[in-house]
Amino acid sequence: MDRFFTAIATRSATIMGQPLAFILSTLFIILWAVSGPFLNYSDTWHLIVNTATTVLTFLAVFLIQNSQNRDGAAMQAKLDEIIRALDKARVEFVGIEHLTDAQIAKIREALENDIRNEADDDKDRTVTRTVETLLKRY
C-alpha cells in the first residue's frame, strides 16, 4: 500500500507542479466564470466550482504533504551521511530534526554565535562540542 500511495503522490505532485496544470486550472475558472450569465448565476453554477476546488484542494494537501515529508526525510538521511563521512563533523548533530523547534533554534543561535566569535584559525576548538553542550551554553 505504501508503494502504491507513494507512486500516486509522487506522480500527482509532479503533474500539479507543472505550468500546464496551472494553465488548465486557470482556463477552467475562466470557462466557469464565462458560463455564469448563461446559467443565470444559479446555485448549481456556484456549487460546481466550490465542490471542485474544495475536493481538489483537500486531496492535494495530502499528496503534497506526503511528497514533502518524503523529500525532507531523504534530505535528512543525505545530510546525516555527510556528517558521518566527514572527519571533523560532530556526529551529535545526526537526528536533531527530532528535537523541538525551541531546541533547534537554540542550537542554530549557538552555532551562529560560535561562527561570529571564533577566528578562522580557531575552528578546531569547537569540533568537540556536542549538541547538549551548545544547548546548555545558550
C-alpha positions in Angstrom: 0.0 0.0 0.0 2.9 2.4 0.8 4.5 1.9 -2.6 1.2 2.4 -4.3 0.4 5.6 -2.4 4.0 6.9 -2.8 3.7 6.4 -6.6 0.4 8.2 -6.8 1.6 11.0 -4.6 4.8 11.5 -6.5 3.1 11.4 -9.9 0.3 13.8 -8.7 2.8 16.2 -7.2 4.8 16.2 -10.4 1.7 16.8 -12.5 0.3 19.5 -10.2 3.6 21.3 -10.2 3.7 21.7 -14.0 2.9 25.0 -15.7 0.3 23.2 -17.8 -1.7 22.3 -14.6 -1.8 25.9 -13.7 -2.9 26.9 -17.2 -5.6 24.3 -17.3 -6.9 25.3 -13.8 -7.0 29.0 -14.9 -8.8 28.1 -18.1 -11.4 26.0 -16.1 -12.0 29.0 -13.8 -12.4 31.4 -16.8 -14.7 28.9 -18.5 -16.8 28.7 -15.3 -16.9 32.5 -14.9 -18.0 33.0 -18.6 -20.7 30.4 -18.2 -22.3 32.3 -15.3 -24.5 34.6 -17.4 -25.8 31.6 -19.5 -26.7 29.6 -16.3 -28.1 32.7 -14.6 -25.5 32.5 -11.8 -27.6 29.7 -10.3 -26.8 27.8 -7.1 -25.7 24.9 -9.3 -23.3 27.1 -11.1 -21.8 28.2 -7.7 -21.8 24.6 -6.4 -19.7 23.3 -9.4 -16.7 25.5 -8.7 -17.0 25.3 -4.9 -17.2 21.5 -4.9 -14.4 21.0 -7.5 -12.0 23.4 -5.8 -12.7 22.0 -2.3 -12.2 18.4 -3.3 -9.1 19.1 -5.3 -7.6 21.2 -2.6 -8.4 18.6 0.1 -6.7 15.8 -1.9 -3.8 18.0 -3.0 -2.9 18.8 0.6 -2.4 15.2 1.5 -0.5 14.4 -1.7 1.8 17.4 -1.4 2.4 16.8 2.3 3.4 13.2 1.6 5.9 14.3 -1.1 7.3 17.0 1.2 7.7 14.5 4.1 9.5 12.0 1.9 11.7 14.7 0.4 12.6 16.0 3.9 13.4 12.6 5.2 15.6 11.9 2.2 17.4 15.2 2.7 18.0 14.4 6.4 19.4 11.0 5.5 21.7 12.5 3.0 22.9 15.2 5.5 23.3 12.5 8.2 25.5 10.6 5.8 27.6 13.7 5.0 28.0 14.3 8.8 29.0 10.7 9.3 31.5 10.8 6.4 33.3 14.0 7.4 36.2 13.6 9.9 35.7 16.8 11.9 31.9 16.8 11.8 30.0 16.4 15.1 28.0 13.2 14.9 25.8 14.5 17.7 24.0 16.6 15.0 22.6 13.4 13.4 18.9 13.3 14.3 18.5 16.8 15.7 15.5 17.2 13.4 13.6 15.2 16.1 14.2 18.0 18.7 11.7 20.7 19.4 11.6 23.9 17.5 12.9 25.8 20.5 15.9 23.4 20.9 16.8 23.6 17.2 16.5 27.4 17.4 18.9 27.4 20.4 21.4 25.2 18.5 21.2 27.4 15.4 21.8 30.5 17.6 24.7 28.9 19.3 26.3 27.9 16.0 25.8 31.4 14.6 27.4 32.9 17.8 30.3 30.4 17.5 30.9 31.4 13.9 30.8 35.1 14.7 33.1 34.7 17.8 35.8 32.4 16.5 38.8 33.3 14.4 39.5 31.3 11.2 42.4 29.5 12.7 40.5 28.6 15.8 37.8 26.4 14.3 39.2 23.2 15.7 38.3 24.2 19.2 34.6 23.8 18.5 34.7 20.4 16.9 34.5 18.5 20.2 31.4 20.4 21.5 28.2 18.4 21.5 24.6 19.4 20.9 23.9 19.1 24.6 26.8 21.5 25.4 25.5 24.0 22.9 22.0 23.8 24.4 23.3 24.3 28.0 25.6 27.2 27.0 22.9 29.2 25.3 
